[in-house]
Amino acid sequence: MTRLLVVSPVFHGYSRSIAAAFERRGHEVTVHNYDARGTLHRFWHKASVELPARLGRSAHAGDPTGITARVVSAVRELRPDRVLVVKGDVLGDAFYDELDGTATRPRIGRVLWLYDELRRTRYDHDTLARYDGIASYSPADTATLTADGFDVHHVPLAYDPALDPAPGPRSIEAVFVGARYPSRERLITQLYLAGVPVRAFGRDWSRHPYDRGRTWSWRRPDVPVGRDLPRREAYAVMAAASATLNIHGDQDGFTMRTFEACGVGGVQLIDRADVAGLYEPGVELAVFADGDELVDLAQRAVADPRWAESLRVAGRARTLAEHTFDHRIRELEQLWA
């Protein structure tokens, strides 16, 4: 049995889904969420990092919250056989030095899984070279790093069927769950103005004073909104909705929502035709090219229940057959081979 340490951000609890998939493959797994923060820690982060950034000043240098030191302590305590790092661009050299071992302490194999484009991380080539293998959700980064001589594989994101929502009544609302970007706000506003029942969920949308404070923003669009949802509740909302919107920003990889919206049996309306490499447009989900087409599809999801149900059934079947965390874990294991 392999002792595996998963070093990951909290990020909606996805590390637990990853760990469970590895456990089903026979590994003994420990999860260390390097950015888990108590109340005082969150206050320090906002005061020392977020506030200076908002004021156009440099944040506190170094690692004031001790992330690297805590991860090194976790490695020393567990002495794992292998380490999977998810994102992890805040980790300092001491972490990699600890994994490299000494004359009396064996080296620990390590693999990196990136769920964001490399340009949005702090990684440089020297740090990436300290990994034995790299998995990226980004096809563009996979191609670039491969050309640069790295052992990198394209590993998309996934759905965790262990969080399947319980069946419930259907809603006539189309929903969006996620961060508020200008493109997303524009399309959701267009739906609302066209008379489509729609609701956006997330801290960037919420009008609650606490959410406005923690996002450093008071302005909100004039559309129906809700607060952040725990992942299981988000899945239930997407499954019940007339349609689930998947609107990408400046990304070439596909978001987790791509697999979750279909995985829960939702009617996914997505803005990227290149999803055809993962799902069959028109059969397992529906692709829109602009706001007018999105309005038409959202209206059809209500007016044509047979069509909507066919997308729900086919999209979920494809997800369970090809796009769960169990499928991804098998790909990650090959990077240690």
FINUVO-461741 format. One line per 2 residues: number of its first residue (from 1); for each residue z, x, y of C-alpha. Coordinates in steps of 0.1 Angstrom, whole numbers, plus 5000, padded with zeros to 4 digits. Example, Ala and Ser with C-alpha at 12.3 -4.5 7.8 and 13.67 -1.06 7.14 Angstrom:
FINUVO-461741
1) 5078 5123 4955 ~ 5071 5137 4989
END
This chain:
FINUVO-461741
1) 5000 5000 5000 ~ 4990 5014 5034
3) 5015 5013 5062 ~ 4995 5002 5093
5) 5007 5002 5129 ~ 4987 4978 5152
7) 4991 4989 5188 ~ 4979 4961 5210
9) 4984 4942 5243 ~ 5001 4908 5240
11) 4969 4891 5250 ~ 4975 4855 5237
13) 4990 4867 5204 ~ 4957 4880 5189
15) 4975 4910 5175 ~ 4994 4887 5151
17) 4961 4873 5139 ~ 4948 4908 5133
19) 4980 4918 5115 ~ 4979 4887 5092
21) 4943 4895 5082 ~ 4953 4931 5073
23) 4982 4918 5054 ~ 4960 4896 5034
25) 4940 4927 5025 ~ 4972 4943 5011
27) 4984 4964 5040 ~ 5020 4966 5052
29) 5016 4959 5090 ~ 5038 4964 5120
31) 5027 4953 5154 ~ 5037 4970 5187
33) 5027 4951 5218 ~ 5026 4979 5244
35) 5025 4956 5274 ~ 5053 4932 5264
37) 5074 4927 5294 ~ 5108 4910 5301
39) 5115 4894 5334 ~ 5126 4926 5352
41) 5096 4945 5337 ~ 5072 4918 5350
43) 5088 4920 5385 ~ 5085 4958 5385
45) 5048 4956 5375 ~ 5039 4931 5403
47) 5059 4951 5429 ~ 5047 4986 5418
49) 5012 4979 5406 ~ 4998 4945 5416
51) 5011 4944 5452 ~ 4999 4979 5462
53) 4965 4970 5448 ~ 4964 4938 5468
55) 4973 4958 5499 ~ 4946 4984 5492
57) 4970 5011 5483 ~ 4972 5033 5452
59) 4996 5020 5426 ~ 5025 5042 5414
61) 5011 5072 5396 ~ 5018 5080 5360
63) 5035 5057 5335 ~ 5064 5041 5355
65) 5071 5015 5328 ~ 5072 5040 5299
67) 5044 5024 5278 ~ 5033 5057 5262
69) 5069 5068 5254 ~ 5077 5035 5237
71) 5045 5036 5216 ~ 5054 5072 5206
73) 5088 5061 5196 ~ 5073 5033 5174
75) 5050 5059 5157 ~ 5080 5082 5150
77) 5101 5053 5137 ~ 5075 5039 5113
79) 5055 5070 5104 ~ 5024 5048 5095
81) 4995 5060 5074 ~ 4971 5046 5099
83) 4970 5032 5134 ~ 4947 5005 5149
85) 4947 5006 5187 ~ 4934 4974 5204
87) 4921 4983 5239 ~ 4950 5008 5246
89) 4934 5025 5276 ~ 4968 5029 5292
91) 4981 5052 5265 ~ 4987 5088 5275
93) 4981 5122 5258 ~ 5016 5122 5242
95) 5005 5093 5220 ~ 4975 5112 5206
97) 4995 5144 5203 ~ 5020 5125 5181
99) 4992 5112 5159 ~ 4977 5147 5155
101) 5007 5159 5137 ~ 5020 5194 5131
103) 5023 5219 5103 ~ 5052 5199 5089
105) 5040 5164 5098 ~ 5007 5150 5086
107) 4980 5137 5109 ~ 4977 5100 5112
109) 4943 5083 5112 ~ 4935 5062 5142
111) 4908 5036 5150 ~ 4901 5019 5183
113) 4889 4982 5188 ~ 4876 4973 5222
115) 4873 4937 5233 ~ 4861 4946 5268
117) 4833 4967 5282 ~ 4841 5004 5284
119) 4834 5004 5322 ~ 4864 4982 5327
121) 4888 5006 5309 ~ 4903 5039 5318
123) 4888 5057 5289 ~ 4869 5089 5293
125) 4848 5107 5266 ~ 4876 5133 5259
127) 4901 5105 5250 ~ 4876 5085 5230
129) 4869 5117 5210 ~ 4905 5116 5197
131) 4898 5085 5176 ~ 4884 5087 5141
133) 4863 5056 5147 ~ 4856 5031 5174
135) 4847 4994 5171 ~ 4834 4976 5202
137) 4826 4940 5209 ~ 4799 4952 5233
139) 4764 4959 5218 ~ 4755 4980 5249
141) 4786 5002 5246 ~ 4780 5006 5209
143) 4745 5018 5215 ~ 4755 5042 5244
145) 4784 5057 5225 ~ 4764 5061 5194
147) 4738 5080 5214 ~ 4766 5102 5227
149) 4776 5112 5192 ~ 4806 5089 5186
151) 4812 5071 5153 ~ 4811 5036 5168
153) 4804 5002 5152 ~ 4796 4968 5168
155) 4824 4945 5157 ~ 4824 4911 5174
157) 4856 4891 5181 ~ 4867 4863 5158
159) 4886 4830 5151 ~ 4919 4826 5132
161) 4918 4795 5110 ~ 4955 4798 5105
163) 4958 4782 5139 ~ 4936 4752 5131
165) 4947 4723 5152 ~ 4958 4690 5137
167) 4933 4662 5139 ~ 4938 4641 5170
169) 4921 4615 5191 ~ 4889 4625 5209
171) 4886 4628 5246 ~ 4857 4621 5269
173) 4865 4652 5290 ~ 4845 4684 5288
175) 4870 4713 5290 ~ 4870 4749 5300
177) 4899 4772 5290 ~ 4900 4806 5307
179) 4900 4827 5339 ~ 4884 4814 5370
181) 4853 4834 5381 ~ 4828 4824 5408
183) 4801 4815 5382 ~ 4826 4794 5362
185) 4839 4776 5393 ~ 4804 4768 5405
187) 4793 4753 5372 ~ 4825 4733 5366
189) 4823 4720 5402 ~ 4787 4709 5396
191) 4798 4690 5365 ~ 4825 4673 5384
193) 4802 4663 5413 ~ 4777 4650 5388
195) 4804 4626 5375 ~ 4810 4644 5342
197) 4847 4641 5332 ~ 4858 4678 5331
199) 4890 4698 5333 ~ 4897 4735 5336
201) 4928 4751 5321 ~ 4944 4784 5331
203) 4967 4801 5357 ~ 4937 4808 5380
205) 4930 4770 5381 ~ 4965 4756 5381
207) 4980 4741 5413 ~ 5015 4748 5401
209) 5034 4769 5427 ~ 5044 4794 5401
211) 5008 4799 5390 ~ 4996 4803 5425
213) 5022 4829 5431 ~ 5016 4850 5400
215) 4979 4850 5407 ~ 4983 4859 5444
217) 4961 4830 5453 ~ 4968 4796 5468
219) 4932 4782 5470 ~ 4920 4761 5441
221) 4887 4742 5436 ~ 4887 4705 5439
223) 4883 4697 5402 ~ 4908 4684 5376
225) 4929 4713 5363 ~ 4957 4722 5339
227) 4981 4751 5334 ~ 4979 4779 5309
229) 4978 4767 5273 ~ 4993 4786 5243
231) 4965 4794 5219 ~ 4973 4767 5194
233) 4974 4741 5222 ~ 4941 4754 5236
235) 4925 4750 5202 ~ 4937 4714 5200
237) 4923 4707 5235 ~ 4889 4722 5226
239) 4887 4703 5193 ~ 4895 4670 5210
241) 4872 4675 5240 ~ 4837 4659 5243
243) 4825 4695 5248 ~ 4839 4730 5252
245) 4823 4752 5279 ~ 4818 4789 5273
247) 4808 4805 5305 ~ 4805 4843 5305
249) 4808 4866 5335 ~ 4794 4901 5337
251) 4796 4907 5299 ~ 4773 4917 5272
253) 4798 4911 5244 ~ 4807 4876 5234
255) 4842 4863 5243 ~ 4868 4851 5218
257) 4860 4816 5229 ~ 4825 4818 5213
259) 4841 4819 5179 ~ 4871 4797 5187
261) 4851 4768 5202 ~ 4830 4765 5170
263) 4859 4774 5148 ~ 4881 4745 5158
265) 4852 4721 5153 ~ 4843 4718 5190
267) 4810 4710 5207 ~ 4803 4744 5223
269) 4781 4746 5253 ~ 4773 4783 5260
271) 4754 4800 5287 ~ 4737 4828 5266
273) 4706 4824 5245 ~ 4713 4857 5228
275) 4741 4840 5209 ~ 4714 4834 5183
277) 4725 4865 5166 ~ 4758 4848 5157
279) 4750 4810 5157 ~ 4719 4789 5156
281) 4713 4772 5190 ~ 4707 4735 5188
283) 4723 4733 5153 ~ 4757 4750 5156
285) 4761 4750 5193 ~ 4740 4742 5224
287) 4727 4767 5250 ~ 4722 4759 5287
289) 4702 4780 5312 ~ 4715 4765 5344
291) 4739 4739 5359 ~ 4714 4710 5356
293) 4710 4717 5319 ~ 4747 4720 5314
295) 4752 4686 5330 ~ 4725 4671 5307
297) 4742 4686 5276 ~ 4777 4675 5286
299) 4765 4639 5292 ~ 4747 4640 5258
301) 4778 4651 5240 ~ 4794 4617 5250
303) 4763 4595 5248 ~ 4750 4609 5214
305) 4780 4611 5191 ~ 4759 4618 5160
307) 4744 4649 5177 ~ 4778 4661 5189
309) 4793 4656 5154 ~ 4765 4676 5138
311) 4773 4705 5161 ~ 4810 4703 5153
313) 4804 4704 5116 ~ 4778 4731 5115
315) 4795 4754 5140 ~ 4828 4753 5122
317) 4811 4759 5088 ~ 4793 4790 5102
319) 4825 4803 5117 ~ 4846 4800 5086
321) 4818 4816 5066 ~ 4811 4846 5089
323) 4833 4849 5120 ~ 4870 4850 5111
325) 4895 4878 5116 ~ 4893 4884 5078
327) 4856 4892 5081 ~ 4863 4916 5110
329) 4891 4934 5093 ~ 4868 4944 5064
331) 4845 4961 5090 ~ 4874 4979 5106
333) 4886 4992 5073 ~ 4852 5010 5069
335) 4860 5031 5100 ~ 4888 5048 5081
337) 4866 5055 5050
END
